[in-house]
């Protein structure tokens, strides 16, 4: 793209490797001075990694390629240096301290000092005055002495921007700025970005909300699988949502999914009706709204949705109400209503949940493999009277899974912390297969594991279904859903927006239902 | 006598020997602590000119420290579950005063005459004392467990409050005055295994116990091997088993010699018996039962435990309650040895117990620790105390040395973890090795920050 406007930032041939994975492969990014530049891509495409390279979170030397900022090659060793140069990144998890006031947060680490050489005590008076001024610039009229915890997420986001303005920001990077905001707050934020643009501040915005991107950005860079796919000029190229989606998902579907013809599918045995769940902390926020869905025996049901759409929340709330507060809804198994008050109930009814975050929620990393495998149903290997565990059975069972799931480890006495991601995931799968589940909920089961192990996990999923279990597959990777699932539901903002047989769906139609609330009639 | 509880699942050379001291992947670590204990004993043996391993001194060490070791058993479970208990000394003191008060009123109402009736009464009253103490311990423990498990107040706070509450309750009940206890109670904490004719220069009872222990060692190893063969498990080479049995029998024989050849009238102390039984019981619970597994899983990763169907509240409740029960039992043992109780019983006990657990290899963050390790840790402190006293080191210096030992022991643990231990697993994986890297690192590019919004533990405060 030839442009007369000077570039404020050029990232040339950025390559970032992690052990075993190339996260970014010669990525190029050119951002013109004074524009709003959006970066789009699927989850895991490398957007956040690119921004971490830019802001110095990954210091110079840990990546290849050049960063040219204001016409000079820069080498940042950390956030301090990039901020000194006027590059400020606002992460989606806000870096604010809830118990401190707005003023204290704005000047945290950057406090105005008294005294001639600026080494005296903190000049709160100056800080206060400056805070009022900064808040006015972001359109906030709150008292700067208010504690952060007592203002909403939308306002917190604005405080973050005020904090950035105080650092004399020239290039503002926002990672999913509106993901947690409601419609009104999002609009306000977008308006503010336009206002900042008018004052010559350049913004880079990472977002999944394509309508917002279309509305606000001047140019869009699409990243897929660690490569730059294209940079679009919104005004000149006539970009719309469909165009962006095509760029994001347009990859070839390789033949890495096990074949399935639907012959294993039986009758409906599991059903959720009117399932409504409240956010655990924000009382007026619903993470699942009147959701209805069914699962058949031997069927793999896919759940598509972007990060934060409420897929995990839905799954965890069904799995023994381990997330949020259930407001309403019913669960039917084999046509009869069942009560699931806690995880023990869920396991008793044959429901298993493999978490998206295997390290934090799926495994005790201090355990060894055999202890992990049996941990969700110890009653199967212990005596009824004393509750004493039979170590030989435990070992033999774990070893069976080691062989059948091909867990790469010399023995099952190894610690799970030492295993690779793919093998850890197999241990988690084994742990839940050991509970003899009738309904297996898999939440991002292939996140962060390599292609080979992914294929093996797809085969395990298919095999479970062929043996009669119902499987719910939550995934951010559309090809994976299309390749493995028999039927797919889409979720947007806590609502089930569509239901499609997998062979009638394609990435474009799914992405559409995942990014808008045009609710169709759910069959 | 420890290996009866160790499930010797997979065996092999040194690893197998490590497993004799409890599983949980902490085998080698405890091997290190055991080595340190042996080293300290040998150093003091030299420095004190042979006084440390004198039979009378060894018997004394067991008698004087049994109560701390009993506390350490409960404390390691609390710490493994990710909590702490600061109240054990006060709980013991409270339980003591109530037990003694009740015991005295029963005593004055129950008059007997004749020597054999006196003996019967003594035995019964001792059992009643233990019974009362256990009930009080259970009640106090239920109180503390309720706040920790069902209200969610951190155990540090609950037991800090308990430390004040039960110290005050002790002084309220006992009117802050020391009390004596009936002599017959002395057997629990101060008694010995009885001797019987024909009399030799050694204690028959202790020798018999030693023989019993040796037989148990051999029997349990044979049983383990038999079960391994039946279940088709991997077995240790025969020489390892034989070496293990021979070593353990030698240890048992040496201990028997020490305890049996003390002053006439002394032998293996009763509190030692209580301790051994408790160690066997709690090693079994922590290593081999569902409850034990739950304790480790709650301490290791309670989120994962909860999502595996572990009843976290019940586990926390039981752990806290059990600690108070053991504190009350430790109190009885202590009162019985000193034949008195008072307003300052149990001061500082919590610190001794906690120190024992951490020297014994438990992790501050929970999830790691064993009963045997904590006993060894407690013995390290005990031998240190004793040795320094034998060398007439004044108590100010003893405290400084004990503090330094605790600090260095845990520092070594922290450093060994930093150099590629559990906490850094994953950073040192070799590509192409058996456990080759097929994984992305923790800072995975797949983990968009947006995913945080789908996490249950959102840090976004309530507007």
HADDOCK unambig.tbl for C-alpha pairs under 7 A between the chains (distance, minus, plus):
assign (segid A and resid 18 and name CA) (segid B and resid 440 and name CA) 6.38 0.50 0.50
assign (segid A and resid 18 and name CA) (segid B and resid 441 and name CA) 6.66 0.50 0.50
assign (segid A and resid 19 and name CA) (segid B and resid 437 and name CA) 6.64 0.50 0.50
assign (segid A and resid 19 and name CA) (segid B and resid 440 and name CA) 6.43 0.50 0.50
assign (segid A and resid 20 and name CA) (segid B and resid 437 and name CA) 5.87 0.50 0.50
assign (segid A and resid 20 and name CA) (segid B and resid 438 and name CA) 5.70 0.50 0.50
assign (segid A and resid 20 and name CA) (segid B and resid 439 and name CA) 6.50 0.50 0.50
assign (segid A and resid 20 and name CA) (segid B and resid 440 and name CA) 6.72 0.50 0.50
assign (segid A and resid 21 and name CA) (segid B and resid 440 and name CA) 6.32 0.50 0.50
assign (segid A and resid 23 and name CA) (segid B and resid 445 and name CA) 6.21 0.50 0.50
assign (segid A and resid 43 and name CA) (segid B and resid 446 and name CA) 6.27 0.50 0.50
assign (segid A and resid 43 and name CA) (segid B and resid 448 and name CA) 6.47 0.50 0.50
assign (segid A and resid 44 and name CA) (segid B and resid 445 and name CA) 5.65 0.50 0.50
assign (segid A and resid 44 and name CA) (segid B and resid 446 and name CA) 3.68 0.50 0.50
assign (segid A and resid 44 and name CA) (segid B and resid 447 and name CA) 6.56 0.50 0.50
assign (segid A and resid 44 and name CA) (segid B and resid 448 and name CA) 6.63 0.50 0.50
assign (segid A and resid 46 and name CA) (segid B and resid 445 and name CA) 5.64 0.50 0.50
assign (segid A and resid 48 and name CA) (segid B and resid 445 and name CA) 6.79 0.50 0.50
assign (segid A and resid 48 and name CA) (segid B and resid 448 and name CA) 5.98 0.50 0.50
assign (segid A and resid 49 and name CA) (segid B and resid 445 and name CA) 5.55 0.50 0.50
assign (segid A and resid 92 and name CA) (segid B and resid 449 and name CA) 5.86 0.50 0.50
assign (segid A and resid 92 and name CA) (segid B and resid 450 and name CA) 6.05 0.50 0.50
assign (segid A and resid 93 and name CA) (segid B and resid 449 and name CA) 6.96 0.50 0.50
assign (segid A and resid 93 and name CA) (segid B and resid 452 and name CA) 6.95 0.50 0.50
assign (segid A and resid 98 and name CA) (segid B and resid 461 and name CA) 6.94 0.50 0.50
assign (segid A and resid 149 and name CA) (segid B and resid 461 and name CA) 5.34 0.50 0.50
assign (segid A and resid 149 and name CA) (segid B and resid 462 and name CA) 6.47 0.50 0.50
assign (segid A and resid 149 and name CA) (segid B and resid 463 and name CA) 6.41 0.50 0.50
assign (segid A and resid 150 and name CA) (segid B and resid 462 and name CA) 6.95 0.50 0.50
assign (segid A and resid 150 and name CA) (segid B and resid 463 and name CA) 5.16 0.50 0.50
assign (segid A and resid 151 and name CA) (segid B and resid 463 and name CA) 4.94 0.50 0.50
assign (segid A and resid 152 and name CA) (segid B and resid 463 and name CA) 4.14 0.50 0.50
assign (segid A and resid 153 and name CA) (segid B and resid 463 and name CA) 6.88 0.50 0.50
assign (segid A and resid 176 and name CA) (segid B and resid 450 and name CA) 6.21 0.50 0.50
assign (segid A and resid 281 and name CA) (segid B and resid 462 and name CA) 5.86 0.50 0.50
assign (segid A and resid 282 and name CA) (segid B and resid 462 and name CA) 5.56 0.50 0.50
assign (segid A and resid 307 and name CA) (segid B and resid 450 and name CA) 6.12 0.50 0.50
assign (segid A and resid 307 and name CA) (segid B and resid 451 and name CA) 5.34 0.50 0.50
assign (segid A and resid 307 and name CA) (segid B and resid 454 and name CA) 6.61 0.50 0.50
assign (segid A and resid 308 and name CA) (segid B and resid 450 and name CA) 6.99 0.50 0.50
assign (segid A and resid 308 and name CA) (segid B and resid 451 and name CA) 6.35 0.50 0.50
assign (segid A and resid 308 and name CA) (segid B and resid 453 and name CA) 5.34 0.50 0.50
assign (segid A and resid 308 and name CA) (segid B and resid 454 and name CA) 4.75 0.50 0.50
assign (segid A and resid 310 and name CA) (segid B and resid 454 and name CA) 6.66 0.50 0.50
assign (segid A and resid 312 and name CA) (segid B and resid 454 and name CA) 6.39 0.50 0.50
assign (segid A and resid 313 and name CA) (segid B and resid 454 and name CA) 6.80 0.50 0.50
assign (segid A and resid 323 and name CA) (segid B and resid 456 and name CA) 6.10 0.50 0.50
assign (segid A and resid 343 and name CA) (segid B and resid 307 and name CA) 6.29 0.50 0.50
assign (segid A and resid 343 and name CA) (segid B and resid 309 and name CA) 4.90 0.50 0.50
assign (segid A and resid 344 and name CA) (segid B and resid 309 and name CA) 4.65 0.50 0.50
assign (segid A and resid 360 and name CA) (segid B and resid 304 and name CA) 6.82 0.50 0.50
assign (segid A and resid 361 and name CA) (segid B and resid 303 and name CA) 5.36 0.50 0.50
assign (segid A and resid 361 and name CA) (segid B and resid 304 and name CA) 4.29 0.50 0.50
assign (segid A and resid 362 and name CA) (segid B and resid 304 and name CA) 5.09 0.50 0.50
assign (segid A and resid 363 and name CA) (segid B and resid 304 and name CA) 5.68 0.50 0.50
assign (segid A and resid 364 and name CA) (segid B and resid 297 and name CA) 6.59 0.50 0.50
assign (segid A and resid 364 and name CA) (segid B and resid 300 and name CA) 5.64 0.50 0.50
assign (segid A and resid 364 and name CA) (segid B and resid 301 and name CA) 5.19 0.50 0.50
assign (segid A and resid 364 and name CA) (segid B and resid 304 and name CA) 6.43 0.50 0.50
assign (segid A and resid 366 and name CA) (segid B and resid 300 and name CA) 6.32 0.50 0.50
assign (segid A and resid 375 and name CA) (segid B and resid 308 and name CA) 6.84 0.50 0.50
assign (segid A and resid 376 and name CA) (segid B and resid 308 and name CA) 4.68 0.50 0.50
assign (segid A and resid 376 and name CA) (segid B and resid 309 and name CA) 6.29 0.50 0.50
assign (segid A and resid 378 and name CA) (segid B and resid 290 and name CA) 6.51 0.50 0.50
assign (segid A and resid 387 and name CA) (segid B and resid 289 and name CA) 5.24 0.50 0.50
assign (segid A and resid 387 and name CA) (segid B and resid 290 and name CA) 5.52 0.50 0.50
assign (segid A and resid 388 and name CA) (segid B and resid 288 and name CA) 5.26 0.50 0.50
assign (segid A and resid 388 and name CA) (segid B and resid 289 and name CA) 4.04 0.50 0.50
assign (segid A and resid 388 and name CA) (segid B and resid 290 and name CA) 6.33 0.50 0.50
assign (segid A and resid 389 and name CA) (segid B and resid 288 and name CA) 5.23 0.50 0.50
assign (segid A and resid 389 and name CA) (segid B and resid 289 and name CA) 5.25 0.50 0.50
assign (segid A and resid 389 and name CA) (segid B and resid 290 and name CA) 6.52 0.50 0.50
assign (segid A and resid 391 and name CA) (segid B and resid 7 and name CA) 6.77 0.50 0.50
assign (segid A and resid 391 and name CA) (segid B and resid 9 and name CA) 6.80 0.50 0.50
assign (segid A and resid 392 and name CA) (segid B and resid 9 and name CA) 6.88 0.50 0.50
assign (segid A and resid 392 and name CA) (segid B and resid 231 and name CA) 6.41 0.50 0.50
assign (segid A and resid 392 and name CA) (segid B and resid 233 and name CA) 6.87 0.50 0.50
assign (segid A and resid 408 and name CA) (segid B and resid 435 and name CA) 6.77 0.50 0.50
assign (segid A and resid 409 and name CA) (segid B and resid 435 and name CA) 6.66 0.50 0.50
assign (segid A and resid 417 and name CA) (segid B and resid 425 and name CA) 6.18 0.50 0.50
assign (segid A and resid 418 and name CA) (segid B and resid 425 and name CA) 5.76 0.50 0.50
assign (segid A and resid 418 and name CA) (segid B and resid 426 and name CA) 6.08 0.50 0.50
assign (segid A and resid 419 and name CA) (segid B and resid 435 and name CA) 6.33 0.50 0.50
assign (segid A and resid 420 and name CA) (segid B and resid 435 and name CA) 6.74 0.50 0.50
assign (segid A and resid 420 and name CA) (segid B and resid 437 and name CA) 5.99 0.50 0.50
assign (segid A and resid 420 and name CA) (segid B and resid 438 and name CA) 5.86 0.50 0.50
assign (segid A and resid 420 and name CA) (segid B and resid 439 and name CA) 5.25 0.50 0.50
assign (segid A and resid 421 and name CA) (segid B and resid 438 and name CA) 6.85 0.50 0.50
assign (segid A and resid 421 and name CA) (segid B and resid 439 and name CA) 4.80 0.50 0.50
assign (segid A and resid 422 and name CA) (segid B and resid 438 and name CA) 6.94 0.50 0.50
assign (segid A and resid 422 and name CA) (segid B and resid 439 and name CA) 6.66 0.50 0.50
assign (segid A and resid 448 and name CA) (segid B and resid 439 and name CA) 6.48 0.50 0.50
assign (segid A and resid 448 and name CA) (segid B and resid 440 and name CA) 5.81 0.50 0.50
assign (segid A and resid 448 and name CA) (segid B and resid 444 and name CA) 6.89 0.50 0.50
assign (segid A and resid 448 and name CA) (segid B and resid 446 and name CA) 6.13 0.50 0.50
assign (segid A and resid 449 and name CA) (segid B and resid 438 and name CA) 6.69 0.50 0.50
assign (segid A and resid 449 and name CA) (segid B and resid 439 and name CA) 5.35 0.50 0.50
assign (segid A and resid 449 and name CA) (segid B and resid 440 and name CA) 6.80 0.50 0.50
assign (segid A and resid 450 and name CA) (segid B and resid 438 and name CA) 5.83 0.50 0.50
assign (segid A and resid 450 and name CA) (segid B and resid 439 and name CA) 6.45 0.50 0.50
